[in-house]
Amino acid sequence: MSEKHSMHFIIKGAIISAILFISNAGFTQNAKVVVGGNSTARDTLKANVISGLSLKITGSTTPATFDSVKVTGLSGTGNRTLIVGSDGNLKVGNPVPLSGPWNDFGNTLTGTPTNPLEWFGSINTFDIIFKTDNTERMRITSTGDHPGNVGIGTIAPEKKLHVVTTHTTCINCPSATHEGIRLEEQTTYTDAQSPPPSVWDLQPLGSGFAIKKPNENPKIFISDAGNIGIGTTGPTNKLEVLGTGKFTGDLHMIADAFVTGSVGIGTTTPSEKLQVNSGNVLIKGTNNFQADGDEAVLYLGDNNHFVKSVFGADGGLMFGTFQAPQAFILMQGNGSLGIGLSGMSQAQRTATLNEYKLAVLGKVVAQEYVAKLSGAWPDYVFNKNYKLKDLEELEKFVKAENHLPGIPNAKEMEKNGVSLSEMSKLQMEKIEELTLYMIQVNKSVNQMNKEIENLKAENAKLKNAVTK
């Protein structure tokens, strides 16, 4: 705020009382305005800007012409600005660190490159405005939340650089090409043919934003919904690529991804929809496969056809079949294989596969079956010291027990099942025992036949003797 002071005008040696407003900006307020003086004073104080003009002193009705006007009694350093206020009074403004006029054909600055003594700008709180054809084109703000913002096409820039393109369009109007910002790099080779300039436009497009080459379709487009399109201006997903994509590093996706072409990992020429070279595929499932019961699933065709891995001691690897989702092939962690065990509970399946390496709930057909047995094969039946039951004893056992000796009865088989290897050995034992019985019977029959032949011979002799 300025203050009103009574000053002295010295007019060729005469003192006239006058009114002068002088800014109380840190220098002496008891200043004097001296009108007149020699040329040395004019040149030194640079006060000849009003030389030859009429100066009217307050309280005087007759204009007077003076050689020069100067202000004396100031403290501090630096030039001052002489201002004529809207009320007609003279004011002395803050120091202006200009050593001379600012030339439109170039200026020589003093000081240092980082701290020059001369500069271009303002010393008050007004914005700096640049105009052409008397129309504002650019503005640098002086006040507000973020002073120093640059606005092109706007009087209220909200960022350090705020560019607004204003144009009117219609159905038959040519498309606007002046919006946005253009970046251009020109390279000149002194020993070879120079390449064409590299030119890129950053500009609004519709309701989105585009990065493009001049007069070409956008290379990258960002919609107002935040979707990014590469090769397309209508992305419907967070990232949509129209064309071939290549990643030489890691690719992390935490949401859905849609690919209409083939995906190659470790290869640029995938022959299938997904091809992985020089690496493996790891599927950890919904819960990252870290607690009992966690599943990692690969579905093939539909959710009835799958390869599923289940975490935990009761888990394993499952293969979905062509029936209901519960019908599957299960390979347990201990290497046991179960087929069609969906009718069992988890506990029953685990117990079964802990006892048997192959469990099948249903019929099995095979062209050939080979069992590698453990233990002695029943050839011991043919040993001389093998005690073979006589037929009378065998007959008594069968009549009493209703099954052969050493063979499980029906109730035991229904409860525990039949071990094919054990049953094969028992059956072979009975076959070999039966062979021994047949040998015994055959010997008996041969003996009986000899005796019959002997009887026949004796009978014939008796008949001959009788007839004689």
LOLUMZA-900607 format. One record per residue (C-alpha): residue number from 1; x, y, z. Coordinates in steps of 0.05 Angstrom, whole numbers, plus 5000, padded with zeros to 4 digits. Each point is the difference from the previous one (the first is absolute). Example, Ala and Ser with C-alpha at 12.3 -4.5 7.8 and 13.67 -1.06 7.14 Angstrom:
<seq 1 x 5246 y 4910 z 5156> $
<seq 2 x 5027 y 5069 z 4987> $
//
This chain:
<seq 1 x 5000 y 5000 z 5000> $
<seq 2 x 5026 y 5070 z 4983> $
<seq 3 x 5003 y 5059 z 5047> $
<seq 4 x 4988 y 5074 z 4985> $
<seq 5 x 5058 y 5047 z 5013> $
<seq 6 x 5015 y 5074 z 4991> $
<seq 7 x 5060 y 5007 z 4953> $
<seq 8 x 5040 y 5057 z 4971> $
<seq 9 x 5006 y 5016 z 4926> $
<seq 10 x 5062 y 5040 z 4983> $
<seq 11 x 4985 y 5040 z 4937> $
<seq 12 x 5062 y 5038 z 4977> $
<seq 13 x 5016 y 5018 z 5071> $
<seq 14 x 4928 y 5015 z 5022> $
<seq 15 x 4965 y 4954 z 5050> $
<seq 16 x 4926 y 4986 z 4987> $
<seq 17 x 4957 y 4958 z 5046> $
<seq 18 x 4970 y 4940 z 4965> $
<seq 19 x 4969 y 4932 z 5014> $
<seq 20 x 5038 y 4934 z 4984> $
<seq 21 x 4982 y 4928 z 5015> $
<seq 22 x 5061 y 4957 z 5013> $
<seq 23 x 5000 y 4924 z 5016> $
<seq 24 x 5024 y 4982 z 5069> $
<seq 25 x 5038 y 4940 z 4973> $
<seq 26 x 5061 y 5003 z 5046> $
<seq 27 x 5034 y 5064 z 4977> $
<seq 28 x 4997 y 5072 z 5028> $
<seq 29 x 4931 y 5032 z 4999> $
<seq 30 x 5028 y 5070 z 5012> $
<seq 31 x 5019 y 5007 z 4926> $
<seq 32 x 5003 y 5061 z 4955> $
<seq 33 x 4979 y 5010 z 4927> $
<seq 34 x 5049 y 5048 z 4967> $
<seq 35 x 4977 y 5033 z 4935> $
<seq 36 x 5057 y 5029 z 4960> $
<seq 37 x 5074 y 4989 z 5006> $
<seq 38 x 5057 y 4990 z 4953> $
<seq 39 x 5010 y 4946 z 4947> $
<seq 40 x 5047 y 4960 z 5044> $
<seq 41 x 4945 y 4989 z 5052> $
<seq 42 x 4952 y 4980 z 4945> $
<seq 43 x 5047 y 4949 z 4970> $
<seq 44 x 5020 y 4971 z 5067> $
<seq 45 x 4929 y 4992 z 5028> $
<seq 46 x 4967 y 4983 z 4933> $
<seq 47 x 4944 y 5050 z 5013> $
<seq 48 x 4996 y 5030 z 4931> $
<seq 49 x 4941 y 4958 z 4979> $
<seq 50 x 4953 y 5059 z 5008> $
<seq 51 x 5046 y 5053 z 4970> $
<seq 52 x 4961 y 5048 z 4956> $
<seq 53 x 4934 y 4982 z 5031> $
<seq 54 x 4954 y 5045 z 5039> $
<seq 55 x 4997 y 4985 z 5075> $
<seq 56 x 4941 y 5026 z 5039> $
<seq 57 x 5013 y 5010 z 5075> $
<seq 58 x 4941 y 4991 z 5048> $
<seq 59 x 4973 y 5067 z 5020> $
<seq 60 x 5026 y 5034 z 4937> $
<seq 61 x 4954 y 5019 z 4943> $
<seq 62 x 5054 y 5017 z 4950> $
<seq 63 x 5039 y 4942 z 4970> $
<seq 64 x 5075 y 5009 z 5001> $
<seq 65 x 5055 y 4968 z 4958> $
<seq 66 x 5063 y 4975 z 5034> $
<seq 67 x 5065 y 4969 z 4976> $
<seq 68 x 4998 y 4940 z 5045> $
<seq 69 x 4969 y 4969 z 5063> $
<seq 70 x 5038 y 4959 z 5052> $
<seq 71 x 4986 y 4969 z 5069> $
<seq 72 x 5053 y 5010 z 5054> $
<seq 73 x 5008 y 4974 z 5070> $
<seq 74 x 4988 y 4926 z 4982> $
<seq 75 x 5035 y 4944 z 5039> $
<seq 76 x 5021 y 4932 z 4974> $
<seq 77 x 5024 y 4982 z 4930> $
<seq 78 x 4967 y 4986 z 4933> $
<seq 79 x 4957 y 5040 z 4953> $
<seq 80 x 4929 y 5021 z 5018> $
<seq 81 x 4937 y 5001 z 4958> $
<seq 82 x 4964 y 5067 z 4994> $
<seq 83 x 4926 y 4986 z 4996> $
<seq 84 x 4941 y 5046 z 4984> $
<seq 85 x 4941 y 4975 z 5041> $
<seq 86 x 4928 y 5000 z 4979> $
<seq 87 x 4990 y 5062 z 5043> $
<seq 88 x 5054 y 5038 z 4962> $
<seq 89 x 5052 y 4999 z 5056> $
<seq 90 x 5071 y 4977 z 4990> $
<seq 91 x 5023 y 4936 z 5035> $
<seq 92 x 5069 y 4969 z 5008> $
<seq 93 x 4996 y 4924 z 4994> $
<seq 94 x 5045 y 4943 z 5023> $
<seq 95 x 5071 y 4993 z 4973> $
<seq 96 x 5004 y 4974 z 4929> $
<seq 97 x 5065 y 4962 z 4987> $
<seq 98 x 5005 y 5021 z 4927> $
<seq 99 x 5064 y 5030 z 4976> $
<seq 100 x 4967 y 5025 z 4937> $
<seq 101 x 4942 y 4989 z 4952> $
<seq 102 x 4981 y 4929 z 4978> $
<seq 103 x 5016 y 4995 z 4926> $
<seq 104 x 4958 y 4958 z 4953> $
<seq 105 x 5062 y 4982 z 4960> $
<seq 106 x 5039 y 4969 z 5057> $
<seq 107 x 5030 y 5020 z 5066> $
<seq 108 x 5067 y 4993 z 5035> $
<seq 109 x 4989 y 4975 z 5071> $
<seq 110 x 5048 y 5010 z 5058> $
<seq 111 x 5011 y 4960 z 5063> $
<seq 112 x 5008 y 4925 z 4995> $
<seq 113 x 4962 y 4948 z 4958> $
<seq 114 x 4964 y 4974 z 5062> $
<seq 115 x 4990 y 5069 z 5031> $
<seq 116 x 4995 y 5054 z 4945> $
<seq 117 x 4989 y 5072 z 5022> $
<seq 118 x 4950 y 5011 z 4944> $
<seq 119 x 4937 y 4960 z 4988> $
<seq 120 x 4933 y 5003 z 4964> $
<seq 121 x 4936 y 5000 z 5041> $
<seq 122 x 4959 y 5039 z 5050> $
<seq 123 x 5011 y 5023 z 5071> $
<seq 124 x 4926 y 5002 z 5021> $
<seq 125 x 4945 y 4948 z 5005> $
<seq 126 x 4974 y 5008 z 4930> $
<seq 127 x 5002 y 4940 z 4951> $
<seq 128 x 5045 y 5006 z 4940> $
<seq 129 x 4959 y 4997 z 4936> $
<seq 130 x 5024 y 4988 z 4929> $
<seq 131 x 4956 y 5024 z 4943> $
<seq 132 x 4998 y 4998 z 4924> $
<seq 133 x 4950 y 5040 z 4959> $
<seq 134 x 4979 y 5031 z 5066> $
<seq 135 x 4975 y 4932 z 5024> $
<seq 136 x 5028 y 4963 z 5059> $
<seq 137 x 5037 y 4937 z 4980> $
<seq 138 x 5041 y 4981 z 5062> $
<seq 139 x 5001 y 5019 z 5074> $
<seq 140 x 5047 y 4988 z 5059> $
<seq 141 x 4963 y 5005 z 5066> $
<seq 142 x 5026 y 5042 z 5058> $
<seq 143 x 4951 y 4980 z 5055> $
<seq 144 x 4955 y 4943 z 5019> $
<seq 145 x 5013 y 4932 z 5030> $
<seq 146 x 5057 y 4986 z 4952> $
<seq 147 x 5031 y 5065 z 4973> $
<seq 148 x 5043 y 4990 z 4939> $
<seq 149 x 4951 y 4957 z 4961> $
<seq 150 x 5003 y 5010 z 4924> $
<seq 151 x 4935 y 5002 z 4963> $
<seq 152 x 4993 y 4997 z 4924> $
<seq 153 x 4929 y 5012 z 4979> $
<seq 154 x 4976 y 5010 z 5071> $
<seq 155 x 5002 y 5058 z 5050> $
<seq 156 x 4997 y 4953 z 5060> $
<seq 157 x 5053 y 4945 z 4991> $
<seq 158 x 4993 y 4945 z 5053> $
<seq 159 x 5066 y 4965 z 4986> $
<seq 160 x 5071 y 5022 z 4986> $
<seq 161 x 4982 y 4995 z 4927> $
<seq 162 x 4926 y 5003 z 4982> $
<seq 163 x 4982 y 5000 z 4926> $
<seq 164 x 4928 y 5012 z 4976> $
<seq 165 x 4980 y 4993 z 4928> $
<seq 166 x 4936 y 5033 z 4981> $
<seq 167 x 4966 y 4988 z 4933> $
<seq 168 x 4931 y 4994 z 4972> $
<seq 169 x 4981 y 4937 z 4961> $
<seq 170 x 4941 y 4975 z 4960> $
<seq 171 x 4981 y 4940 z 4958> $
<seq 172 x 5029 y 5029 z 4936> $
<seq 173 x 5058 y 5037 z 5033> $
<seq 174 x 5070 y 4973 z 4987> $
<seq 175 x 5031 y 4965 z 5059> $
<seq 176 x 5042 y 5043 z 5046> $
<seq 177 x 5075 y 4987 z 4998> $
<seq 178 x 5028 y 5055 z 5044> $
<seq 179 x 4981 y 4972 z 5069> $
<seq 180 x 5051 y 4972 z 5047> $
<seq 181 x 5075 y 5004 z 5003> $
<seq 182 x 5050 y 4981 z 4946> $
<seq 183 x 5070 y 4974 z 5016> $
<seq 184 x 5049 y 5000 z 4942> $
<seq 185 x 5073 y 4980 z 4997> $
<seq 186 x 5043 y 5015 z 4940> $
<seq 187 x 5067 y 4966 z 4992> $
<seq 188 x 5052 y 5023 z 4950> $
<seq 189 x 5058 y 4955 z 4979> $
<seq 190 x 5061 y 5035 z 4972> $
<seq 191 x 5028 y 4937 z 4967> $
<seq 192 x 4937 y 4963 z 4979> $
<seq 193 x 4928 y 5011 z 4978> $
<seq 194 x 4960 y 5029 z 5057> $
<seq 195 x 4938 y 4963 z 5023> $
<seq 196 x 4931 y 5032 z 4995> $
<seq 197 x 4977 y 5038 z 5062> $
<seq 198 x 4969 y 4959 z 5056> $
<seq 199 x 4932 y 5032 z 5013> $
<seq 200 x 4949 y 4980 z 5053> $
<seq 201 x 4935 y 5032 z 5021> $
<seq 202 x 4971 y 4996 z 5071> $
<seq 203 x 4928 y 5021 z 4995> $
<seq 204 x 4929 y 4990 z 5025> $
<seq 205 x 4959 y 4955 z 4955> $
<seq 206 x 4925 y 4994 z 5010> $
<seq 207 x 4992 y 4990 z 5075> $
<seq 208 x 5069 y 4969 z 5007> $
<seq 209 x 5073 y 5015 z 4987> $
<seq 210 x 5044 y 4976 z 4943> $
<seq 211 x 5073 y 4994 z 4982> $
<seq 212 x 5007 y 5000 z 4924> $
<seq 213 x 5041 y 5019 z 4940> $
<seq 214 x 4974 y 5059 z 4958> $
<seq 215 x 4944 y 4980 z 4952> $
<seq 216 x 5000 y 4928 z 5027> $
<seq 217 x 4956 y 4959 z 5045> $
<seq 218 x 5019 y 5001 z 5074> $
<seq 219 x 5054 y 4952 z 5022> $
<seq 220 x 4978 y 5003 z 5073> $
<seq 221 x 4931 y 5022 z 5025> $
<seq 222 x 4976 y 5010 z 5072> $
<seq 223 x 4925 y 5003 z 5008> $
<seq 224 x 4964 y 5042 z 5053> $
<seq 225 x 4986 y 4934 z 5036> $
<seq 226 x 5074 y 4988 z 5008> $
<seq 227 x 5004 y 4945 z 4947> $
<seq 228 x 5064 y 4998 z 4958> $
<seq 229 x 4997 y 4981 z 4927> $
<seq 230 x 5061 y 4984 z 4958> $
<seq 231 x 4980 y 5000 z 4926> $
<seq 232 x 4927 y 5014 z 5018> $
<seq 233 x 4961 y 5062 z 5022> $
<seq 234 x 4943 y 4959 z 5032> $
<seq 235 x 5031 y 4959 z 5056> $
<seq 236 x 4948 y 4966 z 5043> $
<seq 237 x 5051 y 4972 z 5050> $
<seq 238 x 5055 y 5030 z 5042> $
<seq 239 x 5050 y 4979 z 4946> $
<seq 240 x 4980 y 4981 z 4929> $
<seq 241 x 5052 y 4986 z 4946> $
<seq 242 x 4980 y 4994 z 4927> $
<seq 243 x 5058 y 4963 z 4970> $
<seq 244 x 5059 y 4960 z 5024> $
<seq 245 x 5028 y 5012 z 5070> $
<seq 246 x 5069 y 4981 z 5025> $
<seq 247 x 5026 y 5000 z 5072> $
<seq 248 x 5074 y 4988 z 5013> $
<seq 249 x 4993 y 5005 z 5076> $
<seq 250 x 4948 y 4981 z 5052> $
<seq 251 x 4926 y 5012 z 4989> $
<seq 252 x 4957 y 5007 z 5062> $
<seq 253 x 4923 y 4999 z 4994> $
<seq 254 x 4953 y 5003 z 5059> $
<seq 255 x 4936 y 5003 z 4960> $
<seq 256 x 4970 y 4970 z 4937> $
<seq 257 x 5039 y 5000 z 4935> $
<seq 258 x 4971 y 4985 z 4931> $
<seq 259 x 5043 y 4979 z 4941> $
<seq 260 x 4968 y 4985 z 4932> $
<seq 261 x 5064 y 4974 z 4969> $
<seq 262 x 5054 y 4952 z 5023> $
<seq 263 x 5044 y 5010 z 5061> $
<seq 264 x 5073 y 4979 z 4998> $
<seq 265 x 5043 y 4998 z 5062> $
<seq 266 x 5072 y 4991 z 4983> $
<seq 267 x 4983 y 5001 z 4926> $
<seq 268 x 4977 y 5052 z 4949> $
<seq 269 x 4968 y 4949 z 4954> $
<seq 270 x 4949 y 4960 z 5042> $
<seq 271 x 4966 y 4945 z 4960> $
<seq 272 x 4943 y 4993 z 5050> $
<seq 273 x 4958 y 5048 z 5041> $
<seq 274 x 5051 y 4992 z 5056> $
<seq 275 x 5070 y 4975 z 4990> $
<seq 276 x 5054 y 5001 z 5054> $
<seq 277 x 5073 y 4990 z 4980> $
<seq 278 x 5060 y 4994 z 5046> $
<seq 279 x 4959 y 5000 z 5063> $
<seq 280 x 4943 y 4970 z 5040> $
<seq 281 x 4929 y 5020 z 5018> $
<seq 282 x 4981 y 5005 z 5074> $
<seq 283 x 4927 y 5004 z 5022> $
<seq 284 x 4992 y 5013 z 5074> $
<seq 285 x 4924 y 5008 z 5003> $
<seq 286 x 4956 y 5048 z 5038> $
<seq 287 x 5034 y 4995 z 5068> $
<seq 288 x 5071 y 4993 z 4974> $
<seq 289 x 5002 y 4925 z 5018> $
<seq 290 x 5024 y 5006 z 5071> $
<seq 291 x 4948 y 4968 z 5046> $
<seq 292 x 4966 y 4931 z 5002> $
<seq 293 x 4944 y 4996 z 4949> $
<seq 294 x 5026 y 5057 z 4956> $
<seq 295 x 4990 y 4984 z 4926> $
<seq 296 x 5037 y 5019 z 4937> $
<seq 297 x 4958 y 4982 z 4938> $
<seq 298 x 5011 y 4999 z 4925> $
<seq 299 x 4934 y 4993 z 4963> $
<seq 300 x 4996 y 4969 z 4931> $
<seq 301 x 4938 y 5014 z 4960> $
<seq 302 x 4953 y 5009 z 5059> $
<seq 303 x 5000 y 4992 z 5076> $
<seq 304 x 4989 y 4924 z 4994> $
<seq 305 x 5066 y 4991 z 4966> $
<seq 306 x 5058 y 5022 z 5043> $
<seq 307 x 5067 y 4985 z 5030> $
<seq 308 x 4997 y 5019 z 5074> $
<seq 309 x 5053 y 4999 z 5053> $
<seq 310 x 4977 y 4999 z 5073> $
<seq 311 x 5047 y 5022 z 5056> $
<seq 312 x 5010 y 4957 z 5062> $
<seq 313 x 5010 y 4929 z 5023> $
<seq 314 x 4931 y 4980 z 4974> $
<seq 315 x 5011 y 5037 z 4935> $
<seq 316 x 5032 y 4980 z 4935> $
<seq 317 x 4989 y 5008 z 4926> $
<seq 318 x 4930 y 4992 z 4970> $
<seq 319 x 4979 y 4992 z 4928> $
<seq 320 x 4928 y 5018 z 4983> $
<seq 321 x 4963 y 4949 z 4957> $
<seq 322 x 4946 y 5005 z 4948> $
<seq 323 x 4944 y 4991 z 5051> $
<seq 324 x 4980 y 5042 z 5060> $
<seq 325 x 5052 y 5043 z 5034> $
<seq 326 x 5003 y 4950 z 5058> $
<seq 327 x 5024 y 4944 z 4954> $
<seq 328 x 5075 y 5004 z 4995> $
<seq 329 x 5066 y 4965 z 5001> $
<seq 330 x 5040 y 5014 z 5063> $
<seq 331 x 5075 y 4992 z 5009> $
<seq 332 x 5016 y 5007 z 5073> $
<seq 333 x 5065 y 5028 z 5027> $
<seq 334 x 5026 y 4931 z 5018> $
<seq 335 x 4995 y 4979 z 4928> $
<seq 336 x 4934 y 4961 z 5006> $
<seq 337 x 4949 y 5006 z 4945> $
<seq 338 x 4925 y 5000 z 5009> $
<seq 339 x 4949 y 4994 z 4943> $
<seq 340 x 4926 y 5014 z 5010> $
<seq 341 x 5005 y 5011 z 5075> $
<seq 342 x 4950 y 5057 z 5000> $
<seq 343 x 4950 y 4958 z 5040> $
<seq 344 x 5049 y 4998 z 5058> $
<seq 345 x 5011 y 5053 z 5053> $
<seq 346 x 5067 y 5035 z 5003> $
<seq 347 x 5019 y 4958 z 5060> $
<seq 348 x 4981 y 4935 z 4964> $
<seq 349 x 5039 y 5020 z 4938> $
<seq 350 x 5061 y 5017 z 5042> $
<seq 351 x 4997 y 4934 z 5039> $
<seq 352 x 4990 y 4960 z 4937> $
<seq 353 x 5058 y 5032 z 4963> $
<seq 354 x 5044 y 4995 z 5061> $
<seq 355 x 4990 y 4924 z 4997> $
<seq 356 x 4997 y 4988 z 4925> $
<seq 357 x 5042 y 5028 z 4944> $
<seq 358 x 4941 y 4994 z 4951> $
<seq 359 x 4927 y 5005 z 5021> $
<seq 360 x 4944 y 4994 z 4949> $
<seq 361 x 4927 y 5008 z 5019> $
<seq 362 x 4969 y 4963 z 4941> $
<seq 363 x 5017 y 4948 z 4948> $
<seq 364 x 5069 y 4991 z 4968> $
<seq 365 x 5013 y 4967 z 4933> $
<seq 366 x 5069 y 4985 z 4974> $
<seq 367 x 5028 y 4960 z 4943> $
<seq 368 x 5056 y 4974 z 5043> $
<seq 369 x 5016 y 5006 z 5074> $
<seq 370 x 5067 y 4984 z 5030> $
<seq 371 x 5009 y 4998 z 5075> $
<seq 372 x 5069 y 4997 z 5030> $
<seq 373 x 4989 y 4960 z 5063> $
<seq 374 x 5038 y 5000 z 5066> $
<seq 375 x 5010 y 4938 z 5043> $
<seq 376 x 5006 y 4925 z 4982> $
<seq 377 x 4962 y 4973 z 4941> $
<seq 378 x 4961 y 4937 z 5017> $
<seq 379 x 5050 y 4953 z 4968> $
<seq 380 x 5013 y 4978 z 5072> $
<seq 381 x 4939 y 4954 z 4991> $
<seq 382 x 5043 y 4953 z 4959> $
<seq 383 x 5053 y 4995 z 5054> $
<seq 384 x 5006 y 4928 z 5029> $
<seq 385 x 4989 y 5025 z 5070> $
<seq 386 x 4935 y 5038 z 4982> $
<seq 387 x 4943 y 4972 z 5040> $
<seq 388 x 4941 y 4990 z 4954> $
<seq 389 x 4933 y 4988 z 5032> $
<seq 390 x 4969 y 4934 z 4981> $
<seq 391 x 4934 y 5004 z 4964> $
<seq 392 x 4960 y 4975 z 5059> $
<seq 393 x 5028 y 5056 z 5044> $
<seq 394 x 4988 y 5051 z 4944> $
<seq 395 x 4929 y 4976 z 4992> $
<seq 396 x 4986 y 5010 z 5074> $
<seq 397 x 5029 y 5072 z 4999> $
<seq 398 x 4959 y 5021 z 4939> $
<seq 399 x 4936 y 4972 z 5030> $
<seq 400 x 5013 y 5037 z 5066> $
<seq 401 x 5027 y 5068 z 4974> $
<seq 402 x 4969 y 5006 z 4931> $
<seq 403 x 5065 y 5023 z 4968> $
<seq 404 x 5069 y 4971 z 4985> $
<seq 405 x 5054 y 5000 z 5053> $
<seq 406 x 5044 y 5064 z 4996> $
<seq 407 x 4950 y 5037 z 4957> $
<seq 408 x 4962 y 5060 z 5032> $
<seq 409 x 4926 y 4989 z 5008> $
<seq 410 x 4947 y 5043 z 4966> $
<seq 411 x 4990 y 5046 z 5060> $
<seq 412 x 5074 y 5015 z 5005> $
<seq 413 x 5004 y 5016 z 4926> $
<seq 414 x 4939 y 5046 z 5003> $
<seq 415 x 5030 y 5037 z 5059> $
<seq 416 x 5074 y 5004 z 4980> $
<seq 417 x 4997 y 4990 z 4925> $
<seq 418 x 5043 y 4952 z 4960> $
<seq 419 x 5075 y 5007 z 4992> $
<seq 420 x 5013 y 4977 z 4929> $
<seq 421 x 5072 y 4983 z 5014> $
<seq 422 x 4983 y 4961 z 5064> $
<seq 423 x 4940 y 4967 z 4967> $
<seq 424 x 5043 y 4980 z 4941> $
<seq 425 x 5049 y 4966 z 5047> $
<seq 426 x 4944 y 4965 z 5039> $
<seq 427 x 4966 y 4977 z 4936> $
<seq 428 x 5067 y 4974 z 4974> $
<seq 429 x 5011 y 4964 z 5065> $
<seq 430 x 4932 y 4966 z 4993> $
<seq 431 x 5014 y 4984 z 4927> $
<seq 432 x 5066 y 4967 z 5018> $
<seq 433 x 4967 y 4963 z 5057> $
<seq 434 x 4946 y 4978 z 4951> $
<seq 435 x 5055 y 4976 z 4954> $
<seq 436 x 5029 y 4957 z 5055> $
<seq 437 x 4930 y 4972 z 5015> $
<seq 438 x 4992 y 4983 z 4926> $
<seq 439 x 5068 y 4966 z 4999> $
<seq 440 x 4980 y 4959 z 5060> $
<seq 441 x 4933 y 4983 z 4967> $
<seq 442 x 5035 y 4983 z 4936> $
<seq 443 x 5047 y 4952 z 5036> $
<seq 444 x 4941 y 4968 z 5034> $
<seq 445 x 4963 y 4993 z 4934> $
<seq 446 x 5062 y 4969 z 4966> $
<seq 447 x 5007 y 4951 z 5058> $
<seq 448 x 4927 y 4982 z 4994> $
<seq 449 x 5007 y 4991 z 4925> $
<seq 450 x 5058 y 4951 z 5010> $
<seq 451 x 4961 y 4962 z 5051> $
<seq 452 x 4940 y 4998 z 4953> $
<seq 453 x 5044 y 4974 z 4943> $
<seq 454 x 5029 y 4947 z 5046> $
<seq 455 x 4930 y 4979 z 5020> $
<seq 456 x 4979 y 4997 z 4928> $
<seq 457 x 5059 y 4955 z 4984> $
<seq 458 x 4985 y 4953 z 5057> $
<seq 459 x 4926 y 4999 z 4982> $
<seq 460 x 5018 y 4980 z 4929> $
<seq 461 x 5043 y 4943 z 5024> $
<seq 462 x 4943 y 4974 z 5043> $
<seq 463 x 4952 y 5001 z 4942> $
<seq 464 x 5048 y 4960 z 4957> $
<seq 465 x 5010 y 4948 z 5053> $
<seq 466 x 4926 y 4991 z 5010> $
<seq 467 x 4986 y 4990 z 4926> $
<seq 468 x 5052 y 4945 z 4993> $
//
